[in-house]
Amino acid sequence: MESSGESFYWYDLETTGIDPRRDRVVQFAGLRTDLNLEPIEEPFVTYVRLAPEILPSVEATLITGITPAIAEQGEGEWQALSEINERFSMAKTCVTGFNSIRFDDEFIRFGFYRNLIDPYGREWRDGNSRWDLIDLVRASGALRPDGLEWPLRDGVPVFSLEQMARANNLQHENAHDAMSDVEATLALARAIRSCQPELYAYALTLRQKTAIGKLMLPLGEQICVHVSGIYPNRRFCLAPIVSVALHPTIDNRVIAVDLAGDIDFICEGSVDEIRNAVFAPAEQRRHETTRPGLVTVAFNQCPFIAPISVVREADADRLNIDLGQVQRSRETLAKCPDLAERIGAVYMDEERDPPGDAEYALYDGFISGADGRSSERLQQALKNGNAWVDGEYSDPRLATLAQRLKARVRPDEMDPKERRAYVEFVRNRLMGDDNKLNAFLDELHGWGKDDGLGVQDSKVVAALINHGEKLRAQFLGNVSDG
């Protein structure tokens, strides 16, 4: 294959927890390959130092083994993310990983935003795109399983990277190490490409929003299959769907119905009844009400969508899909009065928790062109080693982020007022949620009393206790626990 200048950048993160707003990246690993999945650059691996207000999840740290002291060997967050952005932003790069769009990419977006780096540009500029292997793995297991072994747990398929690598004898020496996960993801991609080249090539076309639009629009025109982790593994994460409404507040997103489920409630329920069944926690729903089969499909998240024709007769039997019933359900939905309007109204009032802090407010509005240019001038100054540039930000989120960024990357250039403000910010974070640092240390001491901990886990717990005590001495030494 001739070089087209296009490349994949495969990456993985290890983090302090699972919340991209509040948790942080502690390790990054990435590798660029050509379209034949052959490496064309040396791997890039770095630890990322933690800001003092970040308390890592004990469970996450026990899984990764990356304590704050180990992360301290790496780069500061701004420096690491700047290097990552340069790699991601190379023209014609498709950035990909395993469950990267729903997990890793969210950490990257929030990290870029927090450090005044454009959170979205690398995803689309200069012919760039993003992709995710996980739904291709699920689709292969559901639709074209030949050529790979599919691990089961209690008779139910398992699609985790670790289990897939083990079942197929793929290199994965150290699960939850970022570079090891990258290598395993790449090996799995090569295996699917070799066994099912047409499915692999088709999945790559789904990076383009127009490809999804042709399948899902006009509304209700064709039945598709949707492969996603929102469906149970016992169904091979697959459902036959039909689009029924445009999302009322989010562009490039449609609402669809799972045609393998009960559609009567969707046809007959009121807007309020359906809204409650969709969004209310299970314990708050009426006992007889189950969540209806409504799903949102986001065109810009590379969903695996394909025409129902990809389901062969043998596949339908194996997947327990009654194709005749699916067709009848679609015809019934087509006759439901005001279906698009009612379902659109259900999602009109979709609730979101208020962000509560500038660092959590990425999705509270796009950044204006003028503010973006101010941020870019600051980025260039920092990269060139020049003095800090105070920007005139119209967006109050960015003004707050800029002051915190200055404290992390140019503390020597802060005036006394800025230093006091930053120390107070850290102190408030550590004392928040009913004294979070004390709760963190109490949890760790509880872990430390567990006689079942192995030697390595005991060292991790001891390192976290030491980290917490240092933070308490540095920031809370003169503050009453009350």
VEXSE-764614 format. One record per residue (C-alpha): residue number from 1; z, x, y. Coordinates in nm, 4 decimals. Layout:
% residues N
{NUM, {Z, X, Y}},
...
***
This chain:
% residues 482
{1, {0.0000, 0.0000, 0.0000}},
{2, {-0.0950, 0.1403, 0.3382}},
{3, {0.1754, 0.1902, 0.5936}},
{4, {0.1955, -0.0944, 0.8431}},
{5, {0.4861, 0.0450, 1.0392}},
{6, {0.7002, -0.2363, 0.8991}},
{7, {1.0271, -0.1608, 0.7289}},
{8, {1.3393, -0.3150, 0.5822}},
{9, {1.6819, -0.2080, 0.6989}},
{10, {1.9324, -0.2880, 0.4236}},
{11, {2.2935, -0.2968, 0.5330}},
{12, {2.6441, -0.4015, 0.4427}},
{13, {2.9790, -0.4212, 0.6187}},
{14, {3.3397, -0.3919, 0.5167}},
{15, {3.5694, -0.5824, 0.7513}},
{16, {3.9349, -0.6508, 0.8267}},
{17, {3.8954, -1.0156, 0.7229}},
{18, {3.6495, -1.3024, 0.7097}},
{19, {3.6563, -1.4371, 1.0692}},
{20, {3.3773, -1.2742, 1.2750}},
{21, {3.5487, -1.3733, 1.5999}},
{22, {3.8910, -1.2244, 1.5294}},
{23, {3.8265, -0.9657, 1.2583}},
{24, {3.6427, -0.6367, 1.2928}},
{25, {3.4024, -0.4088, 1.1088}},
{26, {3.5742, -0.1062, 0.9529}},
{27, {3.2762, 0.0386, 0.7656}},
{28, {2.8989, 0.0147, 0.8061}},
{29, {2.6303, 0.1408, 0.5705}},
{30, {2.2565, 0.1082, 0.6132}},
{31, {1.9326, 0.2374, 0.4606}},
{32, {1.5741, 0.1959, 0.5799}},
{33, {1.2983, 0.1433, 0.3247}},
{34, {0.9276, 0.0760, 0.3433}},
{35, {0.7814, -0.2526, 0.2188}},
{36, {0.7662, -0.1047, -0.1320}},
{37, {1.1451, -0.0693, -0.1144}},
{38, {1.1335, 0.3100, -0.1106}},
{39, {1.3738, 0.4922, 0.1256}},
{40, {1.2142, 0.6425, 0.4358}},
{41, {1.5283, 0.7582, 0.6198}},
{42, {1.8588, 0.9121, 0.5312}},
{43, {2.1386, 0.6563, 0.4846}},
{44, {2.3709, 0.5938, 0.7790}},
{45, {2.7369, 0.5384, 0.6957}},
{46, {3.0304, 0.5286, 0.9334}},
{47, {3.3843, 0.4060, 0.9558}},
{48, {3.4710, 0.2137, 1.2721}},
{49, {3.8027, 0.2631, 1.4487}},
{50, {4.0157, -0.0422, 1.5173}},
{51, {4.1325, -0.1518, 1.8610}},
{52, {4.5128, -0.1676, 1.8767}},
{53, {4.5310, -0.5466, 1.9035}},
{54, {4.3574, -0.5968, 1.5669}},
{55, {4.5832, -0.6479, 1.2660}},
{56, {4.3823, -0.6314, 0.9430}},
{57, {4.4209, -0.8832, 0.6643}},
{58, {4.6438, -0.7356, 0.3949}},
{59, {4.4286, -0.8896, 0.1201}},
{60, {4.1056, -0.7543, 0.2723}},
{61, {4.2532, -0.4066, 0.3067}},
{62, {4.3734, -0.4079, -0.0534}},
{63, {4.0189, -0.4977, -0.1618}},
{64, {3.8401, -0.2324, 0.0448}},
{65, {4.1125, 0.0318, 0.0547}},
{66, {4.0119, 0.1057, 0.4141}},
{67, {4.3333, 0.1351, 0.6117}},
{68, {4.3410, 0.1808, 0.9909}},
{69, {4.4151, 0.5501, 0.9338}},
{70, {4.0969, 0.5870, 0.7266}},
{71, {3.8938, 0.3911, 0.9823}},
{72, {4.0296, 0.6279, 1.2492}},
{73, {3.8098, 0.9001, 1.0966}},
{74, {3.5023, 0.7133, 1.2215}},
{75, {3.3537, 0.6139, 1.5539}},
{76, {3.4767, 0.3803, 1.8234}},
{77, {3.3387, 0.0290, 1.8017}},
{78, {3.1030, 0.0576, 2.0987}},
{79, {2.9566, 0.3868, 1.9774}},
{80, {2.9085, 0.2612, 1.6206}},
{81, {2.7508, -0.0663, 1.7310}},
{82, {2.5209, 0.1122, 1.9758}},
{83, {2.3885, 0.3295, 1.6927}},
{84, {2.3532, 0.0268, 1.4667}},
{85, {2.1617, -0.1607, 1.7368}},
{86, {1.9178, 0.1291, 1.7752}},
{87, {1.8430, 0.1222, 1.4032}},
{88, {1.8131, -0.2546, 1.3885}},
{89, {1.5921, -0.2636, 1.6986}},
{90, {1.3184, -0.0291, 1.5780}},
{91, {0.9902, -0.2212, 1.6042}},
{92, {0.8815, -0.4243, 1.2985}},
{93, {1.2188, -0.3942, 1.1293}},
{94, {1.3420, -0.6681, 0.8975}},
{95, {1.7203, -0.6374, 0.8744}},
{96, {1.8557, -0.7686, 0.5474}},
{97, {2.1454, -0.7635, 0.3055}},
{98, {2.3311, -0.9765, 0.0514}},
{99, {2.4786, -1.2847, 0.2210}},
{100, {2.4122, -1.1005, 0.5459}},
{101, {2.2912, -1.3925, 0.7586}},
{102, {2.6023, -1.6020, 0.7066}},
{103, {2.8549, -1.3165, 0.7039}},
{104, {2.7502, -0.9681, 0.8149}},
{105, {2.5098, -1.0842, 1.0862}},
{106, {2.7866, -1.2932, 1.2420}},
{107, {3.0100, -0.9859, 1.2684}},
{108, {2.7195, -0.7955, 1.4227}},
{109, {2.6468, -1.0714, 1.6748}},
{110, {3.0100, -1.1011, 1.7842}},
{111, {3.0475, -0.7228, 1.7924}},
{112, {2.7381, -0.6781, 2.0085}},
{113, {2.8487, -0.9581, 2.2402}},
{114, {3.2020, -0.8177, 2.2686}},
{115, {3.0566, -0.4790, 2.3666}},
{116, {2.8028, -0.6246, 2.6136}},
{117, {2.5071, -0.5464, 2.3863}},
{118, {2.2387, -0.8155, 2.3563}},
{119, {2.3584, -1.0135, 2.0508}},
{120, {2.0179, -1.1561, 1.9581}},
{121, {1.7371, -0.9293, 2.0806}},
{122, {1.7162, -0.7108, 1.7716}},
{123, {1.6499, -1.0215, 1.5603}},
{124, {1.3122, -1.1110, 1.7114}},
{125, {1.1790, -0.8582, 1.9635}},
{126, {0.8936, -0.6201, 1.8789}},
{127, {0.7980, -0.7989, 1.5600}},
{128, {1.1505, -0.7814, 1.4180}},
{129, {1.3041, -1.0319, 1.1809}},
{130, {1.5981, -1.0812, 0.9498}},
{131, {1.6266, -1.1868, 0.5890}},
{132, {1.8901, -1.2378, 0.3204}},
{133, {1.8590, -1.1682, -0.0500}},
{134, {2.1289, -1.4050, -0.1736}},
{135, {1.9271, -1.7294, -0.1677}},
{136, {1.6321, -1.5559, -0.3329}},
{137, {1.8692, -1.4525, -0.6137}},
{138, {1.9899, -1.8120, -0.6466}},
{139, {1.6325, -1.9453, -0.6345}},
{140, {1.5230, -1.7004, -0.9005}},
{141, {1.8053, -1.8128, -1.1261}},
{142, {1.7203, -2.1770, -1.0691}},
{143, {1.3410, -2.1715, -1.0710}},
{144, {1.2115, -1.8466, -1.2241}},
{145, {1.4901, -1.6927, -1.4351}},
{146, {1.2731, -1.4860, -1.6689}},
{147, {1.3212, -1.1105, -1.6514}},
{148, {1.6857, -1.0969, -1.5429}},
{149, {2.0176, -1.1656, -1.7067}},
{150, {2.2208, -1.4420, -1.5418}},
{151, {2.5974, -1.4031, -1.5737}},
{152, {2.8089, -1.7107, -1.6504}},
{153, {3.1716, -1.7974, -1.5930}},
{154, {3.2914, -2.0879, -1.8066}},
{155, {2.9284, -2.1836, -1.8590}},
{156, {2.8500, -2.1889, -1.4850}},
{157, {2.6115, -1.9331, -1.3291}},
{158, {2.7622, -1.6682, -1.1030}},
{159, {2.5479, -1.5147, -0.8273}},
{160, {2.7819, -1.2513, -0.6844}},
{161, {2.6346, -0.9080, -0.6229}},
{162, {2.8961, -0.7417, -0.8425}},
{163, {2.8338, -0.9726, -1.1400}},
{164, {2.4547, -0.9622, -1.1060}},
{165, {2.4585, -0.5821, -1.0896}},
{166, {2.6822, -0.5556, -1.3958}},
{167, {2.4811, -0.8046, -1.6024}},
{168, {2.1537, -0.6250, -1.5263}},
{169, {2.2801, -0.2665, -1.5521}},
{170, {2.2079, -0.1985, -1.1864}},
{171, {2.3808, 0.0839, -1.0045}},
{172, {2.6990, -0.0453, -0.8381}},
{173, {2.9613, 0.2220, -0.8823}},
{174, {3.2107, 0.1069, -0.6228}},
{175, {3.2093, -0.2626, -0.5292}},
{176, {3.3398, -0.3251, -0.1761}},
{177, {3.2192, 0.0118, -0.0568}},
{178, {2.9470, -0.0572, 0.1981}},
{179, {2.6944, 0.2021, 0.0739}},
{180, {2.7467, 0.1076, -0.2883}},
{181, {2.6791, -0.2561, -0.1978}},
{182, {2.3604, -0.1565, -0.0129}},
{183, {2.2345, 0.0358, -0.3159}},
{184, {2.3140, -0.2543, -0.5496}},
{185, {2.1402, -0.5032, -0.3169}},
{186, {1.8306, -0.2859, -0.3030}},
{187, {1.8277, -0.2435, -0.6816}},
{188, {1.8523, -0.6209, -0.7260}},
{189, {1.5676, -0.6763, -0.4786}},
{190, {1.3510, -0.4317, -0.6730}},
{191, {1.4307, -0.6108, -0.9986}},
{192, {1.3335, -0.9541, -0.8637}},
{193, {1.0210, -0.8139, -0.6983}},
{194, {0.9196, -0.6630, -1.0321}},
{195, {1.0004, -0.9680, -1.2467}},
{196, {0.8954, -1.2446, -1.0080}},
{197, {0.6574, -1.0970, -0.7476}},
{198, {0.5186, -1.4333, -0.6321}},
{199, {0.8652, -1.5787, -0.5731}},
{200, {0.9696, -1.2622, -0.3897}},
{201, {0.6609, -1.2712, -0.1672}},
{202, {0.7110, -1.6418, -0.0956}},
{203, {1.0742, -1.5911, 0.0052}},
{204, {0.9680, -1.3286, 0.2580}},
{205, {0.7466, -1.5830, 0.4347}},
{206, {1.0563, -1.7922, 0.5084}},
{207, {1.1615, -1.5420, 0.7754}},
{208, {0.9285, -1.7308, 1.0067}},
{209, {1.0613, -2.0534, 1.1572}},
{210, {0.7124, -2.2009, 1.1501}},
{211, {0.7058, -2.1750, 0.7698}},
{212, {1.0206, -2.3879, 0.7458}},
{213, {0.8884, -2.6304, 1.0066}},
{214, {0.5756, -2.6978, 0.8034}},
{215, {0.7922, -2.8027, 0.5090}},
{216, {1.0541, -3.0081, 0.6935}},
{217, {0.8416, -3.1711, 0.9637}},
{218, {0.7311, -3.4402, 1.0242}},
{219, {1.0563, -3.5995, 0.9150}},
{220, {1.0532, -3.7489, 0.5684}},
{221, {0.7008, -3.6410, 0.4914}},
{222, {0.7632, -3.4360, 0.1793}},
{223, {1.0327, -3.3751, -0.0782}},
{224, {1.1484, -3.0142, -0.0971}},
{225, {1.3975, -2.8103, -0.2922}},
{226, {1.6716, -2.6381, -0.0960}},
{227, {1.8639, -2.3454, -0.2427}},
{228, {2.1953, -2.2725, -0.0741}},
{229, {2.5578, -2.1899, -0.1435}},
{230, {2.6541, -2.5304, -0.0057}},
{231, {2.5541, -2.6777, -0.3426}},
{232, {2.7679, -2.6083, -0.6517}},
{233, {2.6829, -2.3170, -0.8791}},
{234, {2.6712, -2.5619, -1.1711}},
{235, {2.3568, -2.7021, -0.9997}},
{236, {2.2208, -2.3482, -0.9594}},
{237, {2.2838, -2.4010, -0.5857}},
{238, {1.9707, -2.6191, -0.5703}},
{239, {1.9064, -2.9712, -0.4449}},
{240, {1.5968, -3.1854, -0.3881}},
{241, {1.6028, -3.2888, -0.0220}},
{242, {1.4057, -3.4733, 0.2411}},
{243, {1.4487, -3.4355, 0.6162}},
{244, {1.5658, -3.7508, 0.7938}},
{245, {1.6628, -3.6524, 1.1511}},
{246, {1.6358, -3.3791, 1.4096}},
{247, {1.9680, -3.2231, 1.4991}},
{248, {2.0568, -3.3831, 1.8339}},
{249, {2.2055, -3.0743, 2.0014}},
{250, {2.0702, -2.7652, 1.8212}},
{251, {1.7032, -2.6725, 1.8374}},
{252, {1.5145, -2.5684, 1.5219}},
{253, {1.7544, -2.7564, 1.2968}},
{254, {1.7056, -3.0730, 1.0939}},
{255, {1.9381, -3.2954, 0.8963}},
{256, {1.8353, -3.3677, 0.5386}},
{257, {1.9555, -3.5808, 0.2483}},
{258, {2.0311, -3.4537, -0.1011}},
{259, {1.8147, -3.6875, -0.3095}},
{260, {2.0037, -3.6138, -0.6301}},
{261, {2.3134, -3.7822, -0.4924}},
{262, {2.4207, -4.1334, -0.3993}},
{263, {2.2224, -4.2447, -0.0950}},
{264, {2.3610, -4.5981, -0.0635}},
{265, {2.6382, -4.4973, 0.1752}},
{266, {2.3884, -4.3094, 0.3939}},
{267, {2.1668, -4.6175, 0.4121}},
{268, {2.4432, -4.8714, 0.4652}},
{269, {2.7302, -4.6900, 0.6391}},
{270, {2.7976, -4.7136, 1.0110}},
{271, {2.7755, -4.4081, 1.2343}},
{272, {3.1551, -4.3824, 1.2517}},
{273, {3.1980, -4.4223, 0.8760}},
{274, {2.9405, -4.1563, 0.7977}},
{275, {3.0762, -3.9214, 1.0650}},
{276, {3.4257, -3.9482, 0.9202}},
{277, {3.2979, -3.8850, 0.5678}},
{278, {3.0984, -3.5801, 0.6795}},
{279, {3.3449, -3.4097, 0.9115}},
{280, {3.6958, -3.5274, 0.8256}},
{281, {3.8940, -3.3005, 0.5906}},
{282, {3.9018, -3.4332, 0.2352}},
{283, {4.2682, -3.5276, 0.2585}},
{284, {4.1965, -3.7449, 0.5648}},
{285, {3.9112, -3.9466, 0.4138}},
{286, {3.9614, -4.2813, 0.2532}},
{287, {4.0398, -4.2339, -0.1140}},
{288, {3.7157, -4.3907, -0.2346}},
{289, {3.4953, -4.2022, 0.0117}},
{290, {3.3261, -3.8799, -0.0954}},
{291, {3.1296, -3.6573, 0.1369}},
{292, {2.7723, -3.7900, 0.1576}},
{293, {2.4829, -3.5626, 0.0696}},
{294, {2.3847, -3.4731, 0.4261}},
{295, {2.2975, -3.1113, 0.5018}},
{296, {2.1673, -2.9247, 0.8038}},
{297, {1.8775, -2.6845, 0.7627}},
{298, {1.8544, -2.4123, 1.0279}},
{299, {1.5002, -2.2793, 1.0652}},
{300, {1.6221, -1.9439, 1.2032}},
{301, {1.8510, -1.8633, 0.9085}},
{302, {1.5771, -1.8023, 0.6492}},
{303, {1.6760, -2.0965, 0.4273}},
{304, {1.5095, -2.1073, 0.0879}},
{305, {1.2951, -2.4218, 0.1078}},
{306, {0.9988, -2.4925, -0.1172}},
{307, {0.7853, -2.7960, -0.2100}},
{308, {0.9247, -2.9990, -0.4997}},
{309, {0.6151, -2.8967, -0.6943}},
{310, {0.7740, -2.5591, -0.7693}},
{311, {1.0072, -2.7427, -1.0095}},
{312, {0.8297, -2.7412, -1.3451}},
{313, {0.9100, -3.0040, -1.6060}},
{314, {1.1184, -2.7586, -1.8063}},
{315, {1.3014, -2.6576, -1.4897}},
{316, {1.3832, -3.0193, -1.4092}},
{317, {1.5367, -3.0673, -1.7539}},
{318, {1.7386, -2.7462, -1.7276}},
{319, {1.8531, -2.8337, -1.3734}},
{320, {1.9271, -3.1956, -1.4701}},
{321, {1.6952, -3.3304, -1.2007}},
{322, {1.5377, -3.6716, -1.2565}},
{323, {1.2155, -3.6339, -1.0595}},
{324, {1.1389, -4.0044, -1.0848}},
{325, {1.4771, -4.0962, -0.9384}},
{326, {1.4309, -3.8389, -0.6641}},
{327, {1.1048, -4.0039, -0.5629}},
{328, {1.2621, -4.3486, -0.5673}},
{329, {1.5495, -4.2287, -0.3490}},
{330, {1.3062, -4.0920, -0.0967}},
{331, {1.1223, -4.4256, -0.0855}},
{332, {1.4515, -4.6087, -0.0360}},
{333, {1.5460, -4.3814, 0.2551}},
{334, {1.2080, -4.4427, 0.4142}},
{335, {1.2912, -4.8138, 0.4304}},
{336, {1.6389, -4.7696, 0.5842}},
{337, {1.6382, -4.9140, 0.9383}},
{338, {1.7141, -4.6742, 1.2231}},
{339, {1.8016, -4.3955, 0.9802}},
{340, {1.6994, -4.1065, 1.2068}},
{341, {1.8855, -4.2534, 1.5050}},
{342, {2.2032, -4.3222, 1.3063}},
{343, {2.2144, -3.9822, 1.1398}},
{344, {2.1363, -3.8083, 1.4677}},
{345, {2.4273, -3.9953, 1.6256}},
{346, {2.6570, -3.8750, 1.3456}},
{347, {2.5920, -3.5149, 1.4471}},
{348, {2.5918, -3.5802, 1.8209}},
{349, {2.9709, -3.5675, 1.8243}},
{350, {3.0059, -3.2795, 1.5808}},
{351, {3.3319, -3.1187, 1.6847}},
{352, {3.3857, -2.7498, 1.7517}},
{353, {3.7164, -2.5847, 1.8150}},
{354, {3.7396, -2.4449, 2.1700}},
{355, {3.6991, -2.0656, 2.1656}},
{356, {4.0267, -1.9935, 2.3440}},
{357, {3.9258, -1.6427, 2.4556}},
{358, {3.6195, -1.4737, 2.6012}},
{359, {3.5792, -1.2616, 2.2862}},
{360, {3.5434, -1.5741, 2.0741}},
{361, {3.2996, -1.7543, 2.3078}},
{362, {2.9662, -1.6079, 2.1935}},
{363, {2.8211, -1.9518, 2.1222}},
{364, {2.9415, -2.1110, 2.4450}},
{365, {2.6089, -2.0469, 2.6154}},
{366, {2.3313, -1.7917, 2.6425}},
{367, {2.3700, -1.4986, 2.8795}},
{368, {2.1624, -1.5217, 3.1965}},
{369, {1.8852, -1.2770, 3.2730}},
{370, {2.0738, -1.1254, 3.5673}},
{371, {2.3904, -1.0755, 3.3634}},
{372, {2.1854, -0.9311, 3.0800}},
{373, {2.0329, -0.6754, 3.3159}},
{374, {2.3795, -0.5806, 3.4452}},
{375, {2.4929, -0.5250, 3.0883}},
{376, {2.1866, -0.3141, 3.0142}},
{377, {2.2546, -0.0908, 3.3160}},
{378, {2.6066, -0.0389, 3.1877}},
{379, {2.4801, 0.0437, 2.8388}},
{380, {2.2419, 0.3048, 2.9759}},
{381, {2.5168, 0.4624, 3.1841}},
{382, {2.7459, 0.4875, 2.8828}},
{383, {2.4732, 0.6311, 2.6606}},
{384, {2.3857, 0.8914, 2.9247}},
{385, {2.7484, 0.9912, 2.9755}},
{386, {2.7491, 0.8684, 3.3355}},
{387, {3.0396, 0.7096, 3.5194}},
{388, {3.1395, 0.3528, 3.4435}},
{389, {2.9212, 0.0955, 3.6184}},
{390, {3.0976, -0.2145, 3.7478}},
{391, {2.8626, -0.5083, 3.7033}},
{392, {2.8466, -0.8230, 3.9116}},
{393, {2.8700, -1.0853, 3.6410}},
{394, {2.8251, -1.4522, 3.7175}},
{395, {2.9520, -1.5372, 3.3679}},
{396, {3.3322, -1.5052, 3.3582}},
{397, {3.3175, -1.4263, 2.9859}},
{398, {3.1330, -1.1038, 3.0585}},
{399, {3.3646, -0.9985, 3.3387}},
{400, {3.6568, -1.0218, 3.0953}},
{401, {3.4684, -0.8388, 2.8206}},
{402, {3.3692, -0.5625, 3.0611}},
{403, {3.7308, -0.4873, 3.1548}},
{404, {3.8339, -0.4654, 2.7899}},
{405, {3.5322, -0.2503, 2.7067}},
{406, {3.6222, -0.0118, 2.9867}},
{407, {3.9708, 0.0278, 2.8411}},
{408, {3.8248, 0.1174, 2.5021}},
{409, {3.5455, 0.3563, 2.6035}},
{410, {3.6463, 0.4924, 2.9455}},
{411, {4.0264, 0.4646, 2.9706}},
{412, {4.0416, 0.7710, 3.1990}},
{413, {3.8396, 0.5841, 3.4621}},
{414, {4.0759, 0.2868, 3.4788}},
{415, {4.2995, 0.2383, 3.7791}},
{416, {4.6719, 0.1579, 3.7310}},
{417, {4.6159, -0.2170, 3.7689}},
{418, {4.3475, -0.2163, 3.4992}},
{419, {4.5716, -0.0147, 3.2660}},
{420, {4.8593, -0.2573, 3.3098}},
{421, {4.6274, -0.5521, 3.2482}},
{422, {4.4960, -0.4001, 2.9263}},
{423, {4.8404, -0.3141, 2.7921}},
{424, {4.9508, -0.6687, 2.8680}},
{425, {4.6444, -0.8049, 2.6849}},
{426, {4.7234, -0.5972, 2.3737}},
{427, {5.0898, -0.6909, 2.3907}},
{428, {5.0075, -1.0607, 2.4157}},
{429, {4.7753, -1.0364, 2.1175}},
{430, {5.0380, -0.8609, 1.9083}},
{431, {5.3039, -1.1121, 2.0093}},
{432, {5.0796, -1.4174, 1.9805}},
{433, {5.0999, -1.6812, 1.7088}},
{434, {5.4813, -1.6651, 1.7049}},
{435, {5.4933, -1.2857, 1.7147}},
{436, {5.1990, -1.1918, 1.4960}},
{437, {5.2976, -0.8276, 1.4517}},
{438, {5.6413, -0.9197, 1.3169}},
{439, {5.4815, -1.1674, 1.0758}},
{440, {5.2336, -0.8973, 0.9695}},
{441, {5.5151, -0.6536, 0.8921}},
{442, {5.7205, -0.9193, 0.7151}},
{443, {5.4216, -0.9966, 0.4928}},
{444, {5.3735, -0.6289, 0.4155}},
{445, {5.7382, -0.5782, 0.3237}},
{446, {5.6978, -0.8725, 0.0870}},
{447, {5.3995, -0.7013, -0.0737}},
{448, {5.6026, -0.3802, -0.0909}},
{449, {5.8621, -0.5532, -0.3105}},
{450, {5.5962, -0.6498, -0.5657}},
{451, {5.6677, -0.4332, -0.8684}},
{452, {5.3258, -0.5203, -1.0043}},
{453, {5.1371, -0.3247, -0.7378}},
{454, {4.9490, -0.0236, -0.8639}},
{455, {4.9861, 0.3212, -0.7126}},
{456, {4.6791, 0.2882, -0.4890}},
{457, {4.7723, -0.0582, -0.3627}},
{458, {5.1244, 0.0623, -0.2879}},
{459, {4.9774, 0.3420, -0.0763}},
{460, {4.7650, 0.0882, 0.1128}},
{461, {5.0673, -0.1323, 0.1850}},
{462, {5.2697, 0.1696, 0.2994}},
{463, {4.9847, 0.2790, 0.5290}},
{464, {4.9659, -0.0682, 0.6844}},
{465, {5.3420, -0.0747, 0.7402}},
{466, {5.3184, 0.2622, 0.9106}},
{467, {5.0344, 0.1333, 1.1296}},
{468, {5.2299, -0.1771, 1.2276}},
{469, {5.5407, 0.0216, 1.3143}},
{470, {5.3385, 0.2553, 1.5353}},
{471, {5.1917, -0.0406, 1.7221}},
{472, {5.5346, -0.1925, 1.7691}},
{473, {5.6708, 0.1328, 1.9098}},
{474, {5.3719, 0.1823, 2.1399}},
{475, {5.3298, -0.1690, 2.2777}},
{476, {5.6398, -0.3716, 2.2024}},
{477, {5.9164, -0.1131, 2.2204}},
{478, {6.0638, -0.2674, 2.5320}},
{479, {5.9931, -0.6299, 2.4459}},
{480, {6.2564, -0.8564, 2.2941}},
{481, {6.1601, -1.0121, 1.9607}},
{482, {6.2770, -1.3417, 2.1044}},
***
